[in-house]
Amino acid sequence: MVVFVRETADTMLLLHVAVHEDYAGGGDRADAWVTPRLMAAVRSACRRTRGITKLRLLYPHEAQVRLESTA
């Protein structure tokens, strides 16, 4: 599950990412790379959203990702 919202006109804020423990870093199915795939889907959605140029993450440490235009 991923929860993200438009924080400002140009920034999307990622509020929460959750995966079943089997798919987490130390889980039995960690090799499925669920969390990185979810993050890639969020970045893709942000790139397709008009006006969004940044994705802000609050954890594990606050970070900001600049979104490159594919056009």
C-alpha positions in Angstrom: 0.0 0.0 0.0 1.2 3.5 -0.9 -0.3 6.8 0.3 0.8 10.0 -1.4 -0.8 13.4 -1.8 -0.1 16.6 -3.7 1.5 18.8 -1.1 2.1 21.9 -3.2 1.6 22.9 -6.8 5.0 21.2 -7.8 5.5 18.7 -5.0 4.0 15.3 -4.2 4.4 14.0 -0.7 4.8 10.3 0.0 3.1 9.7 3.3 3.3 5.9 3.8 4.6 2.7 2.1 3.6 -0.7 3.5 4.2 -4.2 2.3 3.5 -7.6 3.9 6.4 -8.7 6.1 7.2 -11.6 3.6 8.1 -9.0 1.0 10.0 -6.6 3.3 13.8 -6.5 3.3 14.4 -9.6 5.5 11.3 -11.5 4.3 11.0 -14.8 2.5 10.0 -13.1 -0.7 12.2 -10.0 -0.5 13.7 -10.9 -3.9 10.3 -9.8 -5.4 11.4 -6.2 -4.9 7.9 -5.0 -4.1 8.9 -1.8 -2.3 11.2 -0.6 -5.1 8.5 -1.4 -7.6 5.9 0.6 -5.6 8.3 3.5 -5.5 8.9 3.3 -9.2 5.1 3.4 -9.7 4.8 6.5 -7.5 7.6 8.2 -9.4 5.9 7.3 -12.7 2.5 8.7 -11.5 4.2 11.9 -10.3 5.9 12.3 -13.7 2.5 12.0 -15.4 0.9 14.6 -13.1 0.9 18.0 -14.6 3.1 20.5 -12.6 4.8 18.0 -10.4 8.6 18.3 -10.4 9.4 16.9 -6.9 8.6 13.9 -4.8 9.2 14.4 -1.1 9.8 11.4 1.2 9.6 11.7 5.0 11.3 8.4 6.0 13.6 6.8 6.7 15.1 10.3 6.5 13.5 13.2 4.8 14.5 13.4 1.2 13.4 15.1 -2.0 13.6 13.5 -5.4 13.7 15.7 -8.5 11.7 14.1 -11.3 13.3 14.2 -14.7 11.0 14.8 -17.6 10.8 12.0 -20.1 9.5 14.3 -22.8 
